[in-house]
Amino acid sequence: MKFLANISGAGNYALTHMKLERMYKKLGIWLKARLALSLFIAIAMWLAMVVMSRFGVEIPNKL
């Protein structure tokens, strides 16, 4: 990140560094939300398949 801020020049270093920090923080929050959503969907799908198999629905390629 310092490399990118240094490219912008001496006068803009502080501003660029601040904007990059904010961008990385937002991307981190976005990535955590995506991972949480993926985990929720995986658990919901697994639970749905278990319930369906308990009621006699044949599920192909079941692990």
PDB file of N, H, CA, C and O in Angstrom:
ATOM      1  N   MET A   1       0.818  -1.173   0.000  1.00  0.00           N
ATOM      2  CA  MET A   1       0.000   0.000   0.000  1.00  0.00           C
ATOM      3  C   MET A   1       0.874   1.253   0.000  1.00  0.00           C
ATOM      4  O   MET A   1       0.532   2.248  -0.638  1.00  0.00           O
ATOM      5  N   LYS A   2       1.986   1.208   0.704  1.00  0.00           N
ATOM      6  H   LYS A   2       2.264   0.399   1.223  1.00  0.00           H
ATOM      7  CA  LYS A   2       2.885   2.363   0.711  1.00  0.00           C
ATOM      8  C   LYS A   2       3.433   2.623  -0.684  1.00  0.00           C
ATOM      9  O   LYS A   2       3.648   3.771  -1.071  1.00  0.00           O
ATOM     10  N   PHE A   3       3.660   1.545  -1.438  1.00  0.00           N
ATOM     11  H   PHE A   3       3.485   0.612  -1.123  1.00  0.00           H
ATOM     12  CA  PHE A   3       4.163   1.700  -2.799  1.00  0.00           C
ATOM     13  C   PHE A   3       3.178   2.502  -3.638  1.00  0.00           C
ATOM     14  O   PHE A   3       3.573   3.422  -4.355  1.00  0.00           O
ATOM     15  N   LEU A   4       1.897   2.156  -3.550  1.00  0.00           N
ATOM     16  H   LEU A   4       1.576   1.410  -2.967  1.00  0.00           H
ATOM     17  CA  LEU A   4       0.889   2.881  -4.328  1.00  0.00           C
ATOM     18  C   LEU A   4       0.781   4.337  -3.882  1.00  0.00           C
ATOM     19  O   LEU A   4       0.595   5.229  -4.708  1.00  0.00           O
ATOM     20  N   ALA A   5       0.898   4.574  -2.585  1.00  0.00           N
ATOM     21  H   ALA A   5       1.050   3.848  -1.914  1.00  0.00           H
ATOM     22  CA  ALA A   5       0.830   5.951  -2.084  1.00  0.00           C
ATOM     23  C   ALA A   5       2.056   6.745  -2.521  1.00  0.00           C
ATOM     24  O   ALA A   5       1.945   7.940  -2.797  1.00  0.00           O
ATOM     25  N   ASN A   6       3.228   6.103  -2.588  1.00  0.00           N
ATOM     26  H   ASN A   6       3.318   5.133  -2.364  1.00  0.00           H
ATOM     27  CA  ASN A   6       4.446   6.793  -3.020  1.00  0.00           C
ATOM     28  C   ASN A   6       4.392   7.181  -4.489  1.00  0.00           C
ATOM     29  O   ASN A   6       4.973   8.193  -4.880  1.00  0.00           O
ATOM     30  N   ILE A   7       3.711   6.402  -5.300  1.00  0.00           N
ATOM     31  H   ILE A   7       3.239   5.580  -4.983  1.00  0.00           H
ATOM     32  CA  ILE A   7       3.595   6.709  -6.730  1.00  0.00           C
ATOM     33  C   ILE A   7       2.852   8.024  -6.942  1.00  0.00           C
ATOM     34  O   ILE A   7       3.130   8.750  -7.896  1.00  0.00           O
ATOM     35  N   SER A   8       1.910   8.331  -6.056  1.00  0.00           N
ATOM     36  H   SER A   8       1.683   7.741  -5.280  1.00  0.00           H
ATOM     37  CA  SER A   8       1.084   9.526  -6.240  1.00  0.00           C
ATOM     38  C   SER A   8       1.857  10.825  -6.035  1.00  0.00           C
ATOM     39  O   SER A   8       1.382  11.891  -6.425  1.00  0.00           O
ATOM     40  N   GLY A   9       3.018  10.753  -5.441  1.00  0.00           N
ATOM     41  H   GLY A   9       3.404   9.886  -5.124  1.00  0.00           H
ATOM     42  CA  GLY A   9       3.817  11.963  -5.243  1.00  0.00           C
ATOM     43  C   GLY A   9       3.859  12.365  -3.781  1.00  0.00           C
ATOM     44  O   GLY A   9       3.065  11.894  -2.967  1.00  0.00           O
ATOM     45  N   ALA A  10       4.802  13.245  -3.461  1.00  0.00           N
ATOM     46  H   ALA A  10       5.448  13.627  -4.122  1.00  0.00           H
ATOM     47  CA  ALA A  10       5.024  13.639  -2.067  1.00  0.00           C
ATOM     48  C   ALA A  10       3.855  14.452  -1.512  1.00  0.00           C
ATOM     49  O   ALA A  10       3.495  14.298  -0.345  1.00  0.00           O
ATOM     50  N   GLY A  11       3.273  15.297  -2.319  1.00  0.00           N
ATOM     51  H   GLY A  11       3.566  15.423  -3.267  1.00  0.00           H
ATOM     52  CA  GLY A  11       2.190  16.158  -1.844  1.00  0.00           C
ATOM     53  C   GLY A  11       0.898  15.411  -1.572  1.00  0.00           C
ATOM     54  O   GLY A  11       0.120  15.806  -0.703  1.00  0.00           O
ATOM     55  N   ASN A  12       0.669  14.354  -2.292  1.00  0.00           N
ATOM     56  H   ASN A  12       1.301  14.033  -2.998  1.00  0.00           H
ATOM     57  CA  ASN A  12      -0.589  13.618  -2.166  1.00  0.00           C
ATOM     58  C   ASN A  12      -0.453  12.339  -1.353  1.00  0.00           C
ATOM     59  O   ASN A  12      -1.395  11.549  -1.295  1.00  0.00           O
ATOM     60  N   TYR A  13       0.692  12.117  -0.726  1.00  0.00           N
ATOM     61  H   TYR A  13       1.458  12.759  -0.773  1.00  0.00           H
ATOM     62  CA  TYR A  13       0.933  10.844  -0.031  1.00  0.00           C
ATOM     63  C   TYR A  13      -0.091  10.587   1.074  1.00  0.00           C
ATOM     64  O   TYR A  13      -0.666   9.500   1.147  1.00  0.00           O
ATOM     65  N   ALA A  14      -0.320  11.579   1.932  1.00  0.00           N
ATOM     66  H   ALA A  14       0.147  12.462   1.873  1.00  0.00           H
ATOM     67  CA  ALA A  14      -1.224  11.388   3.074  1.00  0.00           C
ATOM     68  C   ALA A  14      -2.650  11.116   2.604  1.00  0.00           C
ATOM     69  O   ALA A  14      -3.320  10.219   3.115  1.00  0.00           O
ATOM     70  N   LEU A  15      -3.103  11.889   1.638  1.00  0.00           N
ATOM     71  H   LEU A  15      -2.559  12.619   1.223  1.00  0.00           H
ATOM     72  CA  LEU A  15      -4.461  11.712   1.124  1.00  0.00           C
ATOM     73  C   LEU A  15      -4.615  10.359   0.449  1.00  0.00           C
ATOM     74  O   LEU A  15      -5.604   9.661   0.674  1.00  0.00           O
ATOM     75  N   THR A  16      -3.650   9.985  -0.372  1.00  0.00           N
ATOM     76  H   THR A  16      -2.846  10.552  -0.555  1.00  0.00           H
ATOM     77  CA  THR A  16      -3.709   8.704  -1.072  1.00  0.00           C
ATOM     78  C   THR A  16      -3.649   7.546  -0.087  1.00  0.00           C
ATOM     79  O   THR A  16      -4.379   6.565  -0.232  1.00  0.00           O
ATOM     80  N   HIS A  17      -2.785   7.655   0.912  1.00  0.00           N
ATOM     81  H   HIS A  17      -2.192   8.452   1.030  1.00  0.00           H
ATOM     82  CA  HIS A  17      -2.669   6.594   1.916  1.00  0.00           C
ATOM     83  C   HIS A  17      -3.985   6.435   2.674  1.00  0.00           C
ATOM     84  O   HIS A  17      -4.419   5.312   2.933  1.00  0.00           O
ATOM     85  N   MET A  18      -4.621   7.545   3.030  1.00  0.00           N
ATOM     86  H   MET A  18      -4.269   8.457   2.820  1.00  0.00           H
ATOM     87  CA  MET A  18      -5.889   7.500   3.749  1.00  0.00           C
ATOM     88  C   MET A  18      -6.974   6.834   2.897  1.00  0.00           C
ATOM     89  O   MET A  18      -7.741   6.006   3.389  1.00  0.00           O
ATOM     90  N   LYS A  19      -7.029   7.207   1.610  1.00  0.00           N
ATOM     91  H   LYS A  19      -6.406   7.880   1.210  1.00  0.00           H
ATOM     92  CA  LYS A  19      -8.037   6.621   0.724  1.00  0.00           C
ATOM     93  C   LYS A  19      -7.800   5.126   0.521  1.00  0.00           C
ATOM     94  O   LYS A  19      -8.751   4.344   0.478  1.00  0.00           O
ATOM     95  N   LEU A  20      -6.531   4.729   0.397  1.00  0.00           N
ATOM     96  H   LEU A  20      -5.759   5.363   0.433  1.00  0.00           H
ATOM     97  CA  LEU A  20      -6.223   3.308   0.241  1.00  0.00           C
ATOM     98  C   LEU A  20      -6.581   2.523   1.499  1.00  0.00           C
ATOM     99  O   LEU A  20      -7.088   1.405   1.408  1.00  0.00           O
ATOM    100  N   GLU A  21      -6.322   3.100   2.673  1.00  0.00           N
ATOM    101  H   GLU A  21      -5.910   4.008   2.747  1.00  0.00           H
ATOM    102  CA  GLU A  21      -6.698   2.446   3.936  1.00  0.00           C
ATOM    103  C   GLU A  21      -8.206   2.218   3.990  1.00  0.00           C
ATOM    104  O   GLU A  21      -8.665   1.137   4.359  1.00  0.00           O
ATOM    105  N   ARG A  22      -8.965   3.235   3.621  1.00  0.00           N
ATOM    106  H   ARG A  22      -8.592   4.113   3.322  1.00  0.00           H
ATOM    107  CA  ARG A  22     -10.420   3.133   3.621  1.00  0.00           C
ATOM    108  C   ARG A  22     -10.897   2.075   2.620  1.00  0.00           C
ATOM    109  O   ARG A  22     -11.813   1.305   2.906  1.00  0.00           O
ATOM    110  N   MET A  23     -10.263   2.052   1.448  1.00  0.00           N
ATOM    111  H   MET A  23      -9.518   2.678   1.216  1.00  0.00           H
ATOM    112  CA  MET A  23     -10.637   1.084   0.421  1.00  0.00           C
ATOM    113  C   MET A  23     -10.371  -0.343   0.896  1.00  0.00           C
ATOM    114  O   MET A  23     -11.214  -1.222   0.715  1.00  0.00           O
ATOM    115  N   TYR A  24      -9.203  -0.582   1.504  1.00  0.00           N
ATOM    116  H   TYR A  24      -8.518   0.132   1.650  1.00  0.00           H
ATOM    117  CA  TYR A  24      -8.879  -1.920   1.991  1.00  0.00           C
ATOM    118  C   TYR A  24      -9.827  -2.344   3.107  1.00  0.00           C
ATOM    119  O   TYR A  24     -10.198  -3.514   3.192  1.00  0.00           O
ATOM    120  N   LYS A  25     -10.218  -1.412   3.955  1.00  0.00           N
ATOM    121  H   LYS A  25      -9.917  -0.461   3.885  1.00  0.00           H
ATOM    122  CA  LYS A  25     -11.151  -1.735   5.034  1.00  0.00           C
ATOM    123  C   LYS A  25     -12.508  -2.140   4.464  1.00  0.00           C
ATOM    124  O   LYS A  25     -13.105  -3.119   4.914  1.00  0.00           O
ATOM    125  N   LYS A  26     -12.997  -1.387   3.473  1.00  0.00           N
ATOM    126  H   LYS A  26     -12.513  -0.592   3.108  1.00  0.00           H
ATOM    127  CA  LYS A  26     -14.284  -1.718   2.861  1.00  0.00           C
ATOM    128  C   LYS A  26     -14.223  -3.047   2.128  1.00  0.00           C
ATOM    129  O   LYS A  26     -15.173  -3.827   2.178  1.00  0.00           O
ATOM    130  N   LEU A  27     -13.115  -3.313   1.447  1.00  0.00           N
ATOM    131  H   LEU A  27     -12.343  -2.679   1.406  1.00  0.00           H
ATOM    132  CA  LEU A  27     -12.975  -4.591   0.758  1.00  0.00           C
ATOM    133  C   LEU A  27     -12.922  -5.742   1.753  1.00  0.00           C
ATOM    134  O   LEU A  27     -13.442  -6.823   1.477  1.00  0.00           O
ATOM    135  N   GLY A  28     -12.304  -5.522   2.898  1.00  0.00           N
ATOM    136  H   GLY A  28     -11.882  -4.644   3.122  1.00  0.00           H
ATOM    137  CA  GLY A  28     -12.257  -6.553   3.928  1.00  0.00           C
ATOM    138  C   GLY A  28     -13.644  -6.871   4.458  1.00  0.00           C
ATOM    139  O   GLY A  28     -13.990  -8.039   4.638  1.00  0.00           O
ATOM    140  N   ILE A  29     -14.434  -5.847   4.706  1.00  0.00           N
ATOM    141  H   ILE A  29     -14.153  -4.899   4.560  1.00  0.00           H
ATOM    142  CA  ILE A  29     -15.805  -6.045   5.171  1.00  0.00           C
ATOM    143  C   ILE A  29     -16.617  -6.770   4.106  1.00  0.00           C
ATOM    144  O   ILE A  29     -17.394  -7.668   4.430  1.00  0.00           O
ATOM    145  N   TRP A  30     -16.449  -6.394   2.841  1.00  0.00           N
ATOM    146  H   TRP A  30     -15.817  -5.665   2.578  1.00  0.00           H
ATOM    147  CA  TRP A  30     -17.175  -7.029   1.742  1.00  0.00           C
ATOM    148  C   TRP A  30     -16.812  -8.506   1.653  1.00  0.00           C
ATOM    149  O   TRP A  30     -17.687  -9.353   1.477  1.00  0.00           O
ATOM    150  N   LEU A  31     -15.521  -8.817   1.773  1.00  0.00           N
ATOM    151  H   LEU A  31     -14.810  -8.129   1.916  1.00  0.00           H
ATOM    152  CA  LEU A  31     -15.078 -10.206   1.679  1.00  0.00           C
ATOM    153  C   LEU A  31     -15.622 -11.035   2.836  1.00  0.00           C
ATOM    154  O   LEU A  31     -16.044 -12.173   2.632  1.00  0.00           O
ATOM    155  N   LYS A  32     -15.619 -10.490   4.036  1.00  0.00           N
ATOM    156  H   LYS A  32     -15.276  -9.565   4.202  1.00  0.00           H
ATOM    157  CA  LYS A  32     -16.176 -11.209   5.184  1.00  0.00           C
ATOM    158  C   LYS A  32     -17.663 -11.471   4.987  1.00  0.00           C
ATOM    159  O   LYS A  32     -18.152 -12.553   5.314  1.00  0.00           O
ATOM    160  N   ALA A  33     -18.381 -10.496   4.456  1.00  0.00           N
ATOM    161  H   ALA A  33     -17.983  -9.618   4.190  1.00  0.00           H
ATOM    162  CA  ALA A  33     -19.811 -10.678   4.209  1.00  0.00           C
ATOM    163  C   ALA A  33     -20.050 -11.758   3.161  1.00  0.00           C
ATOM    164  O   ALA A  33     -20.963 -12.570   3.306  1.00  0.00           O
ATOM    165  N   ARG A  34     -19.233 -11.773   2.104  1.00  0.00           N
ATOM    166  H   ARG A  34     -18.491 -11.113   1.987  1.00  0.00           H
ATOM    167  CA  ARG A  34     -19.378 -12.804   1.064  1.00  0.00           C
ATOM    168  C   ARG A  34     -19.112 -14.195   1.622  1.00  0.00           C
ATOM    169  O   ARG A  34     -19.832 -15.140   1.300  1.00  0.00           O
ATOM    170  N   LEU A  35     -18.084 -14.327   2.454  1.00  0.00           N
ATOM    171  H   LEU A  35     -17.499 -13.559   2.715  1.00  0.00           H
ATOM    172  CA  LEU A  35     -17.772 -15.625   3.055  1.00  0.00           C
ATOM    173  C   LEU A  35     -18.881 -16.078   3.994  1.00  0.00           C
ATOM    174  O   LEU A  35     -19.242 -17.255   4.001  1.00  0.00           O
ATOM    175  N   ALA A  36     -19.423 -15.164   4.783  1.00  0.00           N
ATOM    176  H   ALA A  36     -19.130 -14.208   4.777  1.00  0.00           H
ATOM    177  CA  ALA A  36     -20.520 -15.507   5.689  1.00  0.00           C
ATOM    178  C   ALA A  36     -21.751 -15.932   4.903  1.00  0.00           C
ATOM    179  O   ALA A  36     -22.420 -16.895   5.276  1.00  0.00           O
ATOM    180  N   LEU A  37     -22.056 -15.229   3.825  1.00  0.00           N
ATOM    181  H   LEU A  37     -21.513 -14.447   3.522  1.00  0.00           H
ATOM    182  CA  LEU A  37     -23.200 -15.583   2.991  1.00  0.00           C
ATOM    183  C   LEU A  37     -23.000 -16.945   2.341  1.00  0.00           C
ATOM    184  O   LEU A  37     -23.937 -17.741   2.281  1.00  0.00           O
ATOM    185  N   SER A  38     -21.806 -17.223   1.856  1.00  0.00           N
ATOM    186  H   SER A  38     -21.045 -16.576   1.905  1.00  0.00           H
ATOM    187  CA  SER A  38     -21.512 -18.523   1.248  1.00  0.00           C
ATOM    188  C   SER A  38     -21.665 -19.649   2.258  1.00  0.00           C
ATOM    189  O   SER A  38     -22.216 -20.702   1.936  1.00  0.00           O
ATOM    190  N   LEU A  39     -21.187 -19.436   3.465  1.00  0.00           N
ATOM    191  H   LEU A  39     -20.740 -18.581   3.726  1.00  0.00           H
ATOM    192  CA  LEU A  39     -21.317 -20.442   4.515  1.00  0.00           C
ATOM    193  C   LEU A  39     -22.784 -20.672   4.863  1.00  0.00           C
ATOM    194  O   LEU A  39     -23.205 -21.817   5.033  1.00  0.00           O
ATOM    195  N   PHE A  40     -23.559 -19.610   4.972  1.00  0.00           N
ATOM    196  H   PHE A  40     -23.218 -18.681   4.835  1.00  0.00           H
ATOM    197  CA  PHE A  40     -24.985 -19.733   5.261  1.00  0.00           C
ATOM    198  C   PHE A  40     -25.704 -20.514   4.166  1.00  0.00           C
ATOM    199  O   PHE A  40     -26.524 -21.380   4.468  1.00  0.00           O
ATOM    200  N   ILE A  41     -25.410 -20.223   2.904  1.00  0.00           N
ATOM    201  H   ILE A  41     -24.743 -19.519   2.659  1.00  0.00           H
ATOM    202  CA  ILE A  41     -26.051 -20.923   1.790  1.00  0.00           C
ATOM    203  C   ILE A  41     -25.661 -22.392   1.789  1.00  0.00           C
ATOM    204  O   ILE A  41     -26.507 -23.252   1.546  1.00  0.00           O
ATOM    205  N   ALA A  42     -24.393 -22.696   2.056  1.00  0.00           N
ATOM    206  H   ALA A  42     -23.705 -21.997   2.254  1.00  0.00           H
ATOM    207  CA  ALA A  42     -23.940 -24.089   2.086  1.00  0.00           C
ATOM    208  C   ALA A  42     -24.652 -24.870   3.184  1.00  0.00           C
ATOM    209  O   ALA A  42     -25.086 -25.999   2.957  1.00  0.00           O
ATOM    210  N   ILE A  43     -24.774 -24.285   4.363  1.00  0.00           N
ATOM    211  H   ILE A  43     -24.421 -23.368   4.548  1.00  0.00           H
ATOM    212  CA  ILE A  43     -25.457 -24.968   5.468  1.00  0.00           C
ATOM    213  C   ILE A  43     -26.940 -25.134   5.159  1.00  0.00           C
ATOM    214  O   ILE A  43     -27.517 -26.183   5.444  1.00  0.00           O
ATOM    215  N   ALA A  44     -27.559 -24.113   4.583  1.00  0.00           N
ATOM    216  H   ALA A  44     -27.090 -23.260   4.352  1.00  0.00           H
ATOM    217  CA  ALA A  44     -28.975 -24.199   4.232  1.00  0.00           C
ATOM    218  C   ALA A  44     -29.219 -25.280   3.177  1.00  0.00           C
ATOM    219  O   ALA A  44     -30.199 -26.020   3.267  1.00  0.00           O
ATOM    220  N   MET A  45     -28.346 -25.375   2.189  1.00  0.00           N
ATOM    221  H   MET A  45     -27.550 -24.774   2.116  1.00  0.00           H
ATOM    222  CA  MET A  45     -28.496 -26.410   1.152  1.00  0.00           C
ATOM    223  C   MET A  45     -28.303 -27.797   1.747  1.00  0.00           C
ATOM    224  O   MET A  45     -29.053 -28.718   1.425  1.00  0.00           O
ATOM    225  N   TRP A  46     -27.298 -27.956   2.618  1.00  0.00           N
ATOM    226  H   TRP A  46     -26.688 -27.207   2.879  1.00  0.00           H
ATOM    227  CA  TRP A  46     -27.063 -29.247   3.254  1.00  0.00           C
ATOM    228  C   TRP A  46     -28.281 -29.652   4.089  1.00  0.00           C
ATOM    229  O   TRP A  46     -28.725 -30.798   4.033  1.00  0.00           O
ATOM    230  N   LEU A  47     -28.813 -28.709   4.859  1.00  0.00           N
ATOM    231  H   LEU A  47     -28.452 -27.777   4.904  1.00  0.00           H
ATOM    232  CA  LEU A  47     -29.974 -28.986   5.690  1.00  0.00           C
ATOM    233  C   LEU A  47     -31.189 -29.344   4.832  1.00  0.00           C
ATOM    234  O   LEU A  47     -31.938 -30.260   5.171  1.00  0.00           O
ATOM    235  N   ALA A  48     -31.388 -28.631   3.729  1.00  0.00           N
ATOM    236  H   ALA A  48     -30.780 -27.887   3.453  1.00  0.00           H
ATOM    237  CA  ALA A  48     -32.503 -28.931   2.830  1.00  0.00           C
ATOM    238  C   ALA A  48     -32.361 -30.329   2.239  1.00  0.00           C
ATOM    239  O   ALA A  48     -33.352 -31.050   2.124  1.00  0.00           O
ATOM    240  N   MET A  49     -31.155 -30.722   1.864  1.00  0.00           N
ATOM    241  H   MET A  49     -30.349 -30.137   1.957  1.00  0.00           H
ATOM    242  CA  MET A  49     -30.948 -32.063   1.304  1.00  0.00           C
ATOM    243  C   MET A  49     -31.173 -33.139   2.356  1.00  0.00           C
ATOM    244  O   MET A  49     -31.719 -34.198   2.047  1.00  0.00           O
ATOM    245  N   VAL A  50     -30.762 -32.888   3.587  1.00  0.00           N
ATOM    246  H   VAL A  50     -30.318 -32.028   3.839  1.00  0.00           H
ATOM    247  CA  VAL A  50     -30.992 -33.862   4.662  1.00  0.00           C
ATOM    248  C   VAL A  50     -32.487 -34.029   4.902  1.00  0.00           C
ATOM    249  O   VAL A  50     -32.974 -35.153   5.026  1.00  0.00           O
ATOM    250  N   VAL A  51     -33.215 -32.922   4.968  1.00  0.00           N
ATOM    251  H   VAL A  51     -32.819 -32.009   4.867  1.00  0.00           H
ATOM    252  CA  VAL A  51     -34.660 -32.984   5.190  1.00  0.00           C
ATOM    253  C   VAL A  51     -35.342 -33.699   4.029  1.00  0.00           C
ATOM    254  O   VAL A  51     -36.220 -34.534   4.247  1.00  0.00           O
ATOM    255  N   MET A  52     -34.950 -33.381   2.800  1.00  0.00           N
ATOM    256  H   MET A  52     -34.237 -32.702   2.622  1.00  0.00           H
ATOM    257  CA  MET A  52     -35.557 -34.030   1.634  1.00  0.00           C
ATOM    258  C   MET A  52     -35.265 -35.524   1.623  1.00  0.00           C
ATOM    259  O   MET A  52     -36.140 -36.316   1.273  1.00  0.00           O
ATOM    260  N   SER A  53     -34.061 -35.922   1.997  1.00  0.00           N
ATOM    261  H   SER A  53     -33.351 -35.279   2.282  1.00  0.00           H
ATOM    262  CA  SER A  53     -33.740 -37.351   1.998  1.00  0.00           C
ATOM    263  C   SER A  53     -34.498 -38.077   3.107  1.00  0.00           C
ATOM    264  O   SER A  53     -34.817 -39.256   2.955  1.00  0.00           O
ATOM    265  N   ARG A  54     -34.792 -37.407   4.210  1.00  0.00           N
ATOM    266  H   ARG A  54     -34.533 -36.449   4.334  1.00  0.00           H
ATOM    267  CA  ARG A  54     -35.585 -38.013   5.295  1.00  0.00           C
ATOM    268  C   ARG A  54     -37.021 -38.284   4.849  1.00  0.00           C
ATOM    269  O   ARG A  54     -37.652 -39.224   5.331  1.00  0.00           O
ATOM    270  N   PHE A  55     -37.536 -37.471   3.939  1.00  0.00           N
ATOM    271  H   PHE A  55     -37.023 -36.706   3.548  1.00  0.00           H
ATOM    272  CA  PHE A  55     -38.889 -37.660   3.435  1.00  0.00           C
ATOM    273  C   PHE A  55     -38.937 -38.550   2.200  1.00  0.00           C
ATOM    274  O   PHE A  55     -39.985 -38.671   1.566  1.00  0.00           O
ATOM    275  N   GLY A  56     -37.823 -39.170   1.853  1.00  0.00           N
ATOM    276  H   GLY A  56     -36.971 -39.072   2.368  1.00  0.00           H
ATOM    277  CA  GLY A  56     -37.809 -40.149   0.779  1.00  0.00           C
ATOM    278  C   GLY A  56     -37.483 -39.613  -0.598  1.00  0.00           C
ATOM    279  O   GLY A  56     -37.592 -40.355  -1.575  1.00  0.00           O
ATOM    280  N   VAL A  57     -37.094 -38.377  -0.716  1.00  0.00           N
ATOM    281  H   VAL A  57     -37.006 -37.775   0.078  1.00  0.00           H
ATOM    282  CA  VAL A  57     -36.712 -37.827  -2.013  1.00  0.00           C
ATOM    283  C   VAL A  57     -35.305 -38.318  -2.329  1.00  0.00           C
ATOM    284  O   VAL A  57     -34.374 -38.093  -1.555  1.00  0.00           O
ATOM    285  N   GLU A  58     -35.154 -38.984  -3.462  1.00  0.00           N
ATOM    286  H   GLU A  58     -35.910 -39.166  -4.091  1.00  0.00           H
ATOM    287  CA  GLU A  58     -33.849 -39.515  -3.854  1.00  0.00           C
ATOM    288  C   GLU A  58     -33.001 -38.387  -4.432  1.00  0.00           C
ATOM    289  O   GLU A  58     -33.402 -37.726  -5.391  1.00  0.00           O
ATOM    290  N   ILE A  59     -31.844 -38.175  -3.852  1.00  0.00           N
ATOM    291  H   ILE A  59     -31.518 -38.712  -3.074  1.00  0.00           H
ATOM    292  CA  ILE A  59     -30.942 -37.107  -4.287  1.00  0.00           C
ATOM    293  C   ILE A  59     -29.746 -37.748  -4.976  1.00  0.00           C
ATOM    294  O   ILE A  59     -28.997 -38.485  -4.336  1.00  0.00           O
ATOM    295  N   PRO A  60     -29.549 -37.485  -6.271  1.00  0.00           N
ATOM    296  CA  PRO A  60     -28.415 -38.089  -6.980  1.00  0.00           C
ATOM    297  C   PRO A  60     -27.085 -37.466  -6.540  1.00  0.00           C
ATOM    298  O   PRO A  60     -27.037 -36.309  -6.121  1.00  0.00           O
ATOM    299  N   ASN A  61     -26.013 -38.248  -6.641  1.00  0.00           N
ATOM    300  H   ASN A  61     -26.052 -39.188  -6.981  1.00  0.00           H
ATOM    301  CA  ASN A  61     -24.651 -37.805  -6.314  1.00  0.00           C
ATOM    302  C   ASN A  61     -24.536 -37.292  -4.886  1.00  0.00           C
ATOM    303  O   ASN A  61     -23.846 -36.310  -4.612  1.00  0.00           O
ATOM    304  N   LYS A  62     -25.214 -37.968  -4.001  1.00  0.00           N
ATOM    305  H   LYS A  62     -25.774 -38.766  -4.224  1.00  0.00           H
ATOM    306  CA  LYS A  62     -25.160 -37.593  -2.589  1.00  0.00           C
ATOM    307  C   LYS A  62     -23.821 -38.031  -2.012  1.00  0.00           C
ATOM    308  O   LYS A  62     -23.404 -39.169  -2.231  1.00  0.00           O
ATOM    309  N   LEU A  63     -23.143 -37.161  -1.285  1.00  0.00           N
ATOM    310  H   LEU A  63     -23.482 -36.237  -1.108  1.00  0.00           H
ATOM    311  CA  LEU A  63     -21.852 -37.508  -0.688  1.00  0.00           C
ATOM    312  C   LEU A  63     -22.037 -38.128   0.661  1.00  0.00           C
ATOM    313  O   LEU A  63     -21.057 -38.485   1.316  1.00  0.00           O
TER     314      LEU A  63
END
